[in-house]
Amino acid sequence: MIYRDDIVLDLEGCAPPDLAEPFDQGKIGLIVEGKQEITRVCTCLDVTASVVRQVIELGADMIVAHHTPFWYPLTSIKGSDASLLRDLLSHEINVYVMHTNYDLAVAGVNHCLAGLLGLGSVRPLSLGVVGDCYLTPSMIADHLGTSLRIWGKVSEIRRLAVVGGSGFDPVLIKEASDVGAQAFLSAELKHSVARSSPLPLLEATHYALEAPAMRILAGKKGWTYIDDPPVLSTYP
């Protein structure tokens, strides 16, 4: 058994709250308060109803997530929000969120992604990282466990920029190009950004790029990772 406040202090060391982007104010840290004495912790990317059910079945007392389940202030509590909160509060389950502060942290989301892809000589970007790449696009897709959409012509990728989540920003893409990246991997690409990009763009899913960090965190801490990917189908 360990105390919740000790876990919170440890997590704040892993991903200092002051690293978070301004839009994350009020959306990170301990957002749902439950038991003080913790016997089991689970990690996940998203605090979905399915994740909460599994946490209850496992008898866990705390969820550490990347995404908050409440993106906007709640002025009324009903429907799916009420159901989720009812399950959390009735079982005294804590929810701790680390979002953009974990994206920017040393050994955070982007460094975990670089490790998963085996990138070498990794250096930080203003958001994300760039490193030597030894994989083909098809091998990158295999490592991520998802399909890739490739915008632009790709021959050989010796230097790859990666940004977990929604990172297709023209400023970031230019920064990556300026430091020698030959391709840019992220998720949720806009058409206008694709058309103006100086680099080939590799588009994965948001989940595939960020979930590995939560799985790796669970492995390091001896916690339980709950995988709950969105249902996605692709057709030729």
C-alpha positions as CSV (number, residue, x, y, z in Angstrom):
1,M,0.0,0.0,0.0
2,I,1.1,3.5,-0.8
3,Y,-0.4,6.9,-0.2
4,R,-2.0,8.9,-3.1
5,D,0.0,12.1,-2.3
6,D,3.3,10.2,-2.6
7,I,2.2,8.9,-6.1
8,V,1.3,12.5,-7.0
9,L,4.7,13.8,-6.0
10,D,6.4,11.1,-8.0
11,L,4.3,11.9,-11.1
12,E,5.0,15.6,-10.7
13,G,8.7,14.7,-10.8
14,C,8.2,12.7,-14.0
15,A,6.1,15.4,-15.7
16,P,6.3,18.7,-13.9
17,P,3.0,20.6,-14.1
18,D,4.6,23.8,-15.1
19,L,5.7,22.3,-18.4
20,A,2.0,22.1,-19.5
21,E,0.6,24.4,-22.2
22,P,-1.7,27.2,-21.0
23,F,-4.8,25.4,-22.4
24,D,-4.2,22.6,-20.0
25,Q,-4.8,24.7,-17.0
26,G,-7.4,23.0,-14.7
27,K,-7.2,19.8,-16.8
28,I,-4.1,18.1,-15.4
29,G,-3.1,16.8,-12.0
30,L,-5.5,15.2,-9.6
31,I,-8.8,15.9,-11.3
32,V,-10.9,13.4,-9.4
33,E,-10.2,12.7,-5.7
34,G,-10.7,9.3,-4.3
35,K,-9.0,7.1,-1.6
36,Q,-5.9,8.3,0.1
37,E,-4.5,4.8,0.6
38,I,-3.7,3.1,-2.8
39,T,-3.3,-0.6,-3.4
40,R,-3.3,-0.7,-7.2
41,V,-2.8,1.9,-10.0
42,C,-3.8,1.6,-13.6
43,T,-2.6,3.7,-16.6
44,C,-4.5,4.5,-19.8
45,L,-4.6,7.0,-22.6
46,D,-8.2,7.9,-22.3
47,V,-10.5,7.6,-19.2
48,T,-13.4,5.9,-21.0
49,A,-16.3,4.1,-19.6
50,S,-14.7,0.8,-20.6
51,V,-11.5,1.7,-18.8
52,V,-13.3,2.6,-15.6
53,R,-15.2,-0.7,-15.7
54,Q,-11.9,-2.6,-16.0
55,V,-10.4,-0.5,-13.2
56,I,-13.3,-1.4,-10.9
57,E,-13.0,-5.1,-11.8
58,L,-9.3,-5.0,-10.9
59,G,-10.0,-3.3,-7.6
60,A,-7.7,-0.4,-8.4
61,D,-7.8,2.9,-6.6
62,M,-6.1,5.2,-9.0
63,I,-6.1,5.9,-12.7
64,V,-3.1,7.8,-14.3
65,A,-4.2,9.0,-17.7
66,H,-2.8,11.2,-20.5
67,H,-6.1,12.7,-21.5
68,T,-8.7,14.3,-19.2
69,P,-12.2,12.9,-19.6
70,F,-13.5,16.5,-19.1
71,W,-12.2,18.9,-21.7
72,Y,-14.6,21.7,-20.8
73,P,-16.0,23.1,-17.5
74,L,-19.1,21.1,-16.4
75,T,-22.0,23.4,-15.7
76,S,-24.4,20.4,-15.6
77,I,-23.6,16.8,-14.9
78,K,-25.7,14.3,-16.8
79,G,-25.5,11.6,-19.5
80,S,-22.1,10.0,-20.0
81,D,-20.4,12.5,-17.7
82,A,-22.7,11.7,-14.9
83,S,-22.3,7.9,-15.5
84,L,-18.5,8.2,-15.5
85,L,-18.4,10.3,-12.4
86,R,-20.9,8.1,-10.6
87,D,-18.6,5.0,-11.2
88,L,-15.5,6.9,-10.2
89,L,-16.8,8.5,-7.1
90,S,-18.8,5.5,-5.8
91,H,-15.7,3.4,-5.9
92,E,-13.4,6.2,-4.6
93,I,-11.2,6.0,-7.6
94,N,-8.6,8.8,-8.1
95,V,-7.9,10.2,-11.6
96,Y,-4.6,11.9,-12.2
97,V,-3.9,13.4,-15.7
98,M,-0.6,14.5,-17.2
99,H,-1.1,15.8,-20.7
100,T,1.1,18.4,-22.5
101,N,3.5,18.3,-19.5
102,Y,4.1,14.6,-20.2
103,D,4.5,15.4,-23.9
104,L,7.3,17.9,-23.1
105,A,8.9,15.9,-20.2
106,V,12.3,14.2,-20.4
107,A,11.4,10.5,-20.9
108,G,7.8,11.6,-21.7
109,V,5.5,10.8,-24.6
110,N,7.8,11.8,-27.5
111,H,11.0,10.2,-26.0
112,C,9.0,7.0,-25.5
113,L,7.9,7.1,-29.1
114,A,11.5,7.7,-30.3
115,G,12.5,4.7,-28.2
116,L,9.8,2.5,-29.7
117,L,11.0,3.4,-33.2
118,G,14.6,2.9,-32.3
119,L,15.7,6.5,-33.2
120,G,19.3,7.4,-32.6
121,S,21.1,10.7,-31.8
122,V,17.7,12.1,-30.6
123,R,17.5,15.8,-30.0
124,P,14.4,17.8,-28.9
125,L,12.3,20.1,-31.0
126,S,10.1,22.8,-29.5
127,L,7.6,20.0,-29.4
128,G,8.6,16.5,-30.2
129,V,12.0,15.1,-31.1
130,V,14.1,14.3,-34.2
131,G,16.5,11.4,-34.6
132,D,18.3,9.0,-36.9
133,C,15.9,6.5,-38.4
134,Y,16.6,3.0,-39.4
135,L,13.1,1.9,-40.4
136,T,11.1,2.0,-43.6
137,P,7.5,3.4,-43.5
138,S,6.1,-0.1,-43.4
139,M,8.4,-1.0,-40.5
140,I,7.3,2.2,-38.7
141,A,3.7,1.1,-39.1
142,D,4.5,-2.3,-37.7
143,H,6.2,-0.9,-34.7
144,L,3.2,1.4,-34.0
145,G,0.6,-1.3,-34.7
146,T,-1.3,0.9,-37.0
147,S,-1.6,1.9,-40.6
148,L,0.1,5.0,-42.0
149,R,-1.1,7.6,-44.5
150,I,1.9,9.1,-46.3
151,W,1.6,12.6,-47.8
152,G,4.3,13.3,-50.3
153,K,7.0,11.2,-51.8
154,V,9.2,9.1,-49.5
155,S,12.4,7.5,-50.6
156,E,14.8,6.9,-47.7
157,I,14.2,8.3,-44.3
158,R,17.5,8.7,-42.4
159,R,16.3,11.4,-40.0
160,L,12.7,11.4,-38.7
161,A,10.8,14.0,-36.7
162,V,8.1,12.6,-34.4
163,V,5.4,14.5,-32.4
164,G,2.9,12.4,-30.4
165,G,-0.7,13.4,-30.8
166,S,-1.9,16.3,-33.0
167,G,1.5,17.7,-34.1
168,F,1.2,18.6,-37.7
169,D,1.9,22.3,-37.2
170,P,3.6,24.2,-40.1
171,V,6.0,25.9,-37.6
172,L,7.0,22.5,-36.2
173,I,7.4,21.0,-39.6
174,K,9.6,23.8,-40.7
175,E,11.7,23.5,-37.6
176,A,12.1,19.8,-38.2
177,S,13.1,20.4,-41.8
178,D,15.7,23.1,-40.7
179,V,17.5,20.6,-38.5
180,G,17.7,17.9,-41.2
181,A,14.5,15.8,-40.8
182,Q,13.6,14.0,-44.0
183,A,10.0,13.1,-42.9
184,F,7.6,14.1,-40.1
185,L,5.4,11.6,-38.1
186,S,2.3,12.7,-36.2
187,A,-1.5,12.5,-36.3
188,E,-4.6,14.4,-37.3
189,L,-3.3,16.1,-40.4
190,K,-5.2,19.0,-42.1
191,H,-5.3,19.2,-45.9
192,S,-3.9,22.7,-46.1
193,V,-0.9,21.7,-43.9
194,A,-0.2,18.7,-46.1
195,R,-0.3,20.8,-49.3
196,S,2.3,23.3,-48.0
197,S,4.7,20.9,-46.2
198,P,8.4,21.0,-47.1
199,L,8.6,17.4,-45.9
200,P,6.8,14.1,-46.5
201,L,4.3,13.6,-43.7
202,L,3.6,10.2,-42.1
203,E,0.1,10.3,-40.5
204,A,-0.6,7.7,-37.8
205,T,-3.5,7.7,-35.3
206,H,-3.4,9.8,-32.1
207,Y,-3.8,6.7,-30.0
208,A,-1.0,4.7,-31.6
209,L,1.5,7.6,-31.0
210,E,0.6,8.3,-27.4
211,A,-0.6,5.1,-25.8
212,P,2.9,3.6,-25.8
213,A,4.1,6.1,-23.2
214,M,1.3,5.2,-20.8
215,R,2.2,1.5,-21.3
216,I,5.9,2.1,-20.7
217,L,5.0,4.2,-17.6
218,A,3.0,1.3,-16.2
219,G,5.9,-1.1,-16.8
220,K,8.4,1.1,-15.0
221,K,6.2,1.6,-12.0
222,G,4.8,-1.9,-11.7
223,W,1.3,-0.7,-12.5
224,T,-1.4,-2.1,-14.8
225,Y,-1.8,-0.7,-18.3
226,I,-5.3,-0.8,-19.8
227,D,-5.5,-0.8,-23.5
228,D,-8.7,0.7,-25.0
229,P,-8.1,1.7,-28.6
230,P,-10.8,3.4,-30.6
231,V,-12.5,1.2,-33.2
232,L,-11.1,2.1,-36.6
233,S,-11.6,0.5,-40.0
234,T,-9.9,1.3,-43.2
235,Y,-10.9,0.2,-46.8
236,P,-8.9,0.2,-50.0
